[in-house]
Amino acid sequence: MAQSIGRVIRLDKDDRQDIQSGKIAAGALQFYRKSTGYCVIPTSKHYNKNIHGRIERIVHDIFVEGKFSTGFC
């Protein structure tokens, strides 16, 4: 799951180069080639609401807190 989310939020190569060169400011999303990423998780009528909480924890722990653990699942 973490790898899939990471692929979605990864910067475009050209955006990264433009930020490093100072051509665009970091965080100026309106100038990014890839300004948005969507993670879509298919569910069914047997959807377990606990999955939502687990996904939020993964995103928070890795991409906000900078932690990674193999004990997520």
TORKE-416782 format. One line per 10 residues: number of its first residue (from 0); for each residue x, y, z of C-alpha. Coordinates in Angstrom, 1 decimal. Layout:
<sites>
NUM> X,Y,Z; ...
</sites>
This chain:
<sites>
0> 0.0,0.0,0.0; 2.8,2.4,0.9; 4.5,1.8,-2.4; 1.3,2.5,-4.3; 0.6,5.7,-2.5; 4.3,6.7,-3.0; 3.9,6.3,-6.7; 0.9,8.6,-6.8; 2.5,11.4,-4.8; 6.0,11.2,-6.4
10> 7.0,14.4,-8.1; 7.3,14.5,-11.8; 10.9,14.4,-12.9; 10.7,17.7,-14.7; 9.0,19.4,-11.8; 11.7,18.2,-9.5; 14.4,19.6,-11.8; 12.6,22.9,-12.1; 12.3,23.2,-8.3; 16.0,22.4,-7.9
20> 17.0,24.9,-10.5; 14.7,27.6,-9.0; 12.5,27.8,-12.1; 9.4,27.1,-9.9; 9.0,27.4,-6.2; 8.6,24.3,-4.1; 4.9,24.0,-3.2; 3.7,26.2,-6.0; 1.4,23.4,-7.2; -0.3,25.6,-9.9
30> 3.0,25.5,-11.8; 3.6,21.7,-11.5; 3.1,19.4,-14.4; 1.7,16.9,-11.9; -0.1,19.0,-9.4; -2.5,16.3,-8.1; -2.5,12.6,-7.4; -5.4,10.4,-6.5; -5.3,7.1,-4.6; -8.4,5.0,-5.5
40> -9.2,2.0,-3.3; -11.9,-0.2,-4.7; -14.4,-1.6,-2.2; -17.4,-3.8,-2.3; -20.6,-4.2,-0.3; -18.5,-6.2,2.2; -16.3,-3.1,2.7; -14.8,-3.1,6.2; -14.7,0.4,7.7; -11.5,-0.5,9.5
50> -9.7,-0.4,6.2; -10.3,3.3,6.0; -8.6,3.9,9.3; -5.6,1.6,8.4; -5.1,3.5,5.1; -5.2,6.9,7.0; -2.6,5.6,9.5; -0.3,4.4,6.7; -0.4,7.7,5.0; 0.1,9.6,8.2
60> 2.9,7.5,9.6; 4.9,7.4,6.3; 4.2,10.7,4.6; 3.6,13.0,7.6; 5.7,11.4,10.4; 8.3,9.9,8.1; 8.0,6.4,9.8; 7.9,3.1,8.1; 7.1,-0.2,9.7; 6.5,-3.6,8.1
70> 3.8,-4.3,10.8; 1.0,-2.4,9.1; -0.9,-5.4,7.8
</sites>
